[in-house]
Amino acid sequence: MTHLAVPKTYKLFIGGKFPRSESGRTVEVRTASGDFIANAAKASRKDARDAVVAARAALSGWAGATAYNRGQVLYRIAELLDGRRGQFIDEIVQLEGVSARDAAAQVDEAVDRWVWYAGWTDKFAQVAGNANPVAGPYFNLSVPEPTGVVAVVVPQETSLLGFVSAVAPPLVSGNTVVAVASERFPLPAISLAEVLATSDVPGGVVNVLTGSPAELAPWLAAHADVNALDLVGAGDTDWVDLQIAAAETLKRVLPPEQGDDAAAPSLDRILAFTETKTVWHTKSLL
């Protein structure tokens, strides 16, 4: 008996749910050799706005969680991603046209990066914070806090590793994320969203849009309720205009990065999405 193929339609991931694009648009996703494998939703401006609303609604809960809890959640993502290793290897092989060995190496590195960032959730504040000497009967402490809603244009040349490398750092300190996935290789990003949906990540903490970065990034850059903009994967767009639009609402902006491992793991990528709060205390006279 011949099995009837059922091509999957990969949807968006907004607020912990998987809606179709409100525009009804989809794009055909093809293998490296040009064969059709699936449809993916093509996000619109309205979808981007909905993702920002979801990210804002989730911010207080995620930022207010303990550092230990955030670390547990990020580590759980690594566990589930590793458990679905075979699926991601198959998707990467089909999309990128690489060998199974190279695809497996990319998945393994993506798992390792979730673990690496999970380990920083309860440590980065000790590195970035400080007890400040003050000449007077008081002392003060500088403490890093999350910036807020972070919009990310992920690296476009890899399907999974670039996505993880760009999305994980803002989550460490308690930011929420709206991520624009790789336009050429969108499937692993949505498959990862399925992992996120079952790994204790609260709805709205990570929102995934598939489609055109050139179409979506300008709306996110100009959105007044987005606090920071990571353009690591926006090198092929008019990113200077994106920086100008972001400046209108005083966003922090990270410029595009080039190379095979853009957004390589670093403490700087965590601290890029934090603000420093200084708290003053009077000294006891007793």
HELIX and SHEET records of a PDB file:
HELIX    1   1 ARG A   45  GLY A   64  1                                  20    
HELIX    2   2 ALA A   67  GLY A   83  1                                  17    
HELIX    3   3 ARG A   85  GLU A   96  1                                  12    
HELIX    4   4 ALA A  100  TRP A  120  1                                  21    
HELIX    5   5 PHE A  124  ALA A  128  1                                   5    
HELIX    6   6 LEU A  161  VAL A  172  1                                  12    
HELIX    7   7 LEU A  187  LEU A  196  1                                  10    
HELIX    8   8 PRO A  213  ALA A  222  1                                  10    
HELIX    9   9 TRP A  239  ALA A  247  1                                   9    
HELIX   10  10 LEU A  267  LEU A  271  1                                   5    
SHEET    1   A 3 LYS A   8  TYR A  10  0                                        
SHEET    2   A 3 PHE A  36  ALA A  41  1                                        
SHEET    3   A 3 THR A  26  ARG A  30 -1                                        
SHEET    1   B 3 ASN A 130  ASN A 132  0                                        
SHEET    2   B 3 TYR A 138  PRO A 146 -1                                        
SHEET    3   B 3 THR A 274  THR A 282 -1                                        
SHEET    1   C 5 VAL A 206  LEU A 209  0                                        
SHEET    2   C 5 THR A 176  VAL A 180  1                                        
SHEET    3   C 5 VAL A 149  VAL A 153  1                                        
SHEET    4   C 5 ALA A 228  ASP A 230  1                                        
SHEET    5   C 5 ARG A 252  LEU A 254  1                                        
END                                                                             
